[in-house]
Amino acid sequence: MSSVRMEVKKIAERWLMVKRALKKEDRVYAERLAEMAKRHSSEVFYAFDDPLEAAVFSVLVEMMKEIDELRCNNDDDPGLLGWQESSAVGEEEGEGKGG
């Protein structure tokens, strides 16, 4: 039985094969998605049973990081890093850090 990490690698390889069917200008995005899917293979994938879920999760994390980086270039918007300091997902007001 292959690991989730190996299955994610296979998914990324299939995504690279599919890029040939895309318009020339879209192929770079397929390459980027495949790269993003494999990025977290060593540390995150052990928490997933489904390789596709692991691949999509990895892509979404990378996209959020890129969005946050773009936001951080705008001094008026701290991005998710600023949001993370003010509240955590699932915490109610008055709960959480020291609350």
C-alpha positions as YAML, in Angstrom:
chain: A
units: angstrom
residues:
- id: 1
  name: MET
  ca: [0.00, 0.00, 0.00]
- id: 2
  name: SER
  ca: [1.47, 3.33, -0.98]
- id: 3
  name: SER
  ca: [1.54, 6.30, 1.33]
- id: 4
  name: VAL
  ca: [-0.58, 9.42, 0.96]
- id: 5
  name: ARG
  ca: [2.62, 11.26, 0.08]
- id: 6
  name: MET
  ca: [3.31, 8.94, -2.84]
- id: 7
  name: GLU
  ca: [-0.30, 9.19, -4.01]
- id: 8
  name: VAL
  ca: [-0.13, 13.00, -3.91]
- id: 9
  name: LYS
  ca: [2.98, 12.81, -6.05]
- id: 10
  name: LYS
  ca: [1.04, 10.68, -8.55]
- id: 11
  name: ILE
  ca: [-1.82, 13.22, -8.54]
- id: 12
  name: ALA
  ca: [0.64, 16.04, -9.22]
- id: 13
  name: GLU
  ca: [2.16, 14.03, -12.07]
- id: 14
  name: ARG
  ca: [-1.32, 13.49, -13.57]
- id: 15
  name: TRP
  ca: [-1.97, 17.22, -13.31]
- id: 16
  name: LEU
  ca: [1.25, 17.81, -15.25]
- id: 17
  name: MET
  ca: [0.10, 15.36, -17.94]
- id: 18
  name: VAL
  ca: [-3.26, 17.14, -18.20]
- id: 19
  name: LYS
  ca: [-1.53, 20.47, -18.79]
- id: 20
  name: ARG
  ca: [-0.85, 19.37, -22.37]
- id: 21
  name: ALA
  ca: [-4.58, 19.65, -23.04]
- id: 22
  name: LEU
  ca: [-4.66, 23.23, -21.77]
- id: 23
  name: LYS
  ca: [-4.12, 26.37, -23.76]
- id: 24
  name: LYS
  ca: [-0.47, 27.34, -23.94]
- id: 25
  name: GLU
  ca: [-0.96, 30.34, -21.64]
- id: 26
  name: ASP
  ca: [-2.66, 28.15, -18.99]
- id: 27
  name: ARG
  ca: [0.03, 25.47, -18.84]
- id: 28
  name: VAL
  ca: [2.19, 27.44, -16.43]
- id: 29
  name: TYR
  ca: [-0.70, 27.40, -13.94]
- id: 30
  name: ALA
  ca: [-1.02, 23.63, -14.13]
- id: 31
  name: GLU
  ca: [2.71, 23.35, -13.42]
- id: 32
  name: ARG
  ca: [2.36, 25.70, -10.47]
- id: 33
  name: LEU
  ca: [-0.58, 23.73, -9.04]
- id: 34
  name: ALA
  ca: [1.35, 20.48, -9.28]
- id: 35
  name: GLU
  ca: [4.30, 22.10, -7.53]
- id: 36
  name: MET
  ca: [2.03, 23.46, -4.79]
- id: 37
  name: ALA
  ca: [0.39, 20.07, -4.29]
- id: 38
  name: LYS
  ca: [3.74, 18.44, -3.54]
- id: 39
  name: ARG
  ca: [5.09, 21.23, -1.35]
- id: 40
  name: HIS
  ca: [3.77, 19.96, 2.01]
- id: 41
  name: SER
  ca: [4.28, 16.27, 1.40]
- id: 42
  name: SER
  ca: [6.73, 15.70, 4.20]
- id: 43
  name: GLU
  ca: [5.01, 17.44, 7.09]
- id: 44
  name: VAL
  ca: [1.27, 17.65, 6.50]
- id: 45
  name: PHE
  ca: [0.15, 14.62, 4.54]
- id: 46
  name: TYR
  ca: [0.39, 12.22, 7.45]
- id: 47
  name: ALA
  ca: [-2.80, 13.78, 8.85]
- id: 48
  name: PHE
  ca: [-4.82, 12.85, 5.74]
- id: 49
  name: ASP
  ca: [-6.24, 9.52, 4.60]
- id: 50
  name: ASP
  ca: [-7.32, 10.85, 1.19]
- id: 51
  name: PRO
  ca: [-4.50, 11.86, -1.17]
- id: 52
  name: LEU
  ca: [-6.71, 14.21, -3.17]
- id: 53
  name: GLU
  ca: [-7.76, 16.03, 0.00]
- id: 54
  name: ALA
  ca: [-4.09, 16.32, 0.98]
- id: 55
  name: ALA
  ca: [-3.15, 17.69, -2.46]
- id: 56
  name: VAL
  ca: [-5.98, 20.23, -2.50]
- id: 57
  name: PHE
  ca: [-5.22, 21.28, 1.08]
- id: 58
  name: SER
  ca: [-1.58, 21.85, 0.15]
- id: 59
  name: VAL
  ca: [-2.56, 23.92, -2.89]
- id: 60
  name: LEU
  ca: [-4.97, 26.02, -0.85]
- id: 61
  name: VAL
  ca: [-2.37, 26.67, 1.86]
- id: 62
  name: GLU
  ca: [0.13, 27.80, -0.78]
- id: 63
  name: MET
  ca: [-2.47, 30.04, -2.43]
- id: 64
  name: MET
  ca: [-3.36, 31.61, 0.91]
- id: 65
  name: LYS
  ca: [0.33, 32.27, 1.58]
- id: 66
  name: GLU
  ca: [0.68, 33.97, -1.80]
- id: 67
  name: ILE
  ca: [-2.42, 36.08, -1.18]
- id: 68
  name: ASP
  ca: [-1.11, 37.04, 2.24]
- id: 69
  name: GLU
  ca: [2.26, 37.97, 0.75]
- id: 70
  name: LEU
  ca: [0.51, 40.25, -1.74]
- id: 71
  name: ARG
  ca: [-1.52, 41.80, 1.06]
- id: 72
  name: CYS
  ca: [1.58, 42.34, 3.18]
- id: 73
  name: ASN
  ca: [3.03, 44.38, 0.33]
- id: 74
  name: ASN
  ca: [0.11, 46.73, 1.02]
- id: 75
  name: ASP
  ca: [0.99, 48.48, 4.31]
- id: 76
  name: ASP
  ca: [-2.70, 49.07, 5.12]
- id: 77
  name: ASP
  ca: [-3.60, 45.37, 5.16]
- id: 78
  name: PRO
  ca: [-1.80, 42.99, 7.55]
- id: 79
  name: GLY
  ca: [-3.28, 39.96, 5.78]
- id: 80
  name: LEU
  ca: [-4.00, 36.71, 7.54]
- id: 81
  name: LEU
  ca: [-1.01, 37.05, 9.82]
- id: 82
  name: GLY
  ca: [-2.64, 40.13, 11.35]
- id: 83
  name: TRP
  ca: [-5.98, 38.35, 11.57]
- id: 84
  name: GLN
  ca: [-4.37, 35.35, 13.24]
- id: 85
  name: GLU
  ca: [-3.07, 37.52, 16.06]
- id: 86
  name: SER
  ca: [-6.50, 38.98, 16.76]
- id: 87
  name: SER
  ca: [-8.57, 35.77, 16.78]
- id: 88
  name: ALA
  ca: [-8.30, 32.08, 16.11]
- id: 89
  name: VAL
  ca: [-10.83, 29.99, 14.23]
- id: 90
  name: GLY
  ca: [-13.41, 28.54, 16.59]
- id: 91
  name: GLU
  ca: [-12.62, 30.89, 19.45]
- id: 92
  name: GLU
  ca: [-15.42, 33.03, 20.79]
- id: 93
  name: GLU
  ca: [-14.85, 36.54, 21.99]
- id: 94
  name: GLY
  ca: [-13.48, 36.40, 25.53]
- id: 95
  name: GLU
  ca: [-12.06, 32.91, 25.02]
- id: 96
  name: GLY
  ca: [-8.71, 31.86, 23.69]
- id: 97
  name: LYS
  ca: [-5.40, 33.31, 24.75]
- id: 98
  name: GLY
  ca: [-5.55, 33.86, 28.46]
- id: 99
  name: GLY
  ca: [-9.31, 34.17, 28.33]
...
